[in-house]
Amino acid sequence: MTTARNTHLSSAHARPLPTARPSTRQANLGTGRSTDSGYVGKPTCDRCRTDEFVYLETYIPPTYRRDGTVATLGEVAYTCTHCEEFSAHSVPVTWTPPGWYLG
């Protein structure tokens, strides 16, 4: 499973997220799965409109350059256990999974 890498965003170019999610969802034919190509946000089910049933499948933390700026945003892949929707996208630099830490 791969997730979309957004190489155009960094913390230096951050802007407020719109209240509605942009329609950048692309279906992976034959798998029943979809990924977002440019959305950056916290994991939330589009259909249920909540994170209550979100099961995190993978989390890749952001990477940083030597000067402390963000090189790549973190990425998350998850499934809603209520409606069985799969999604994957970049997450804000400030977001980490509950209880996650570098160890």
PyMOL commands that set and color helices and strands:
alter all, ss='L'
color gray80, all
select helices_A, chain A and resi 11-13
alter helices_A, ss='H'
color red, helices_A
select strands_A, chain A and resi 25-28+33-36+54-60+63-64+70-72+74-80+86-91
alter strands_A, ss='S'
color yellow, strands_A
deselect
rebuild
show_as cartoon
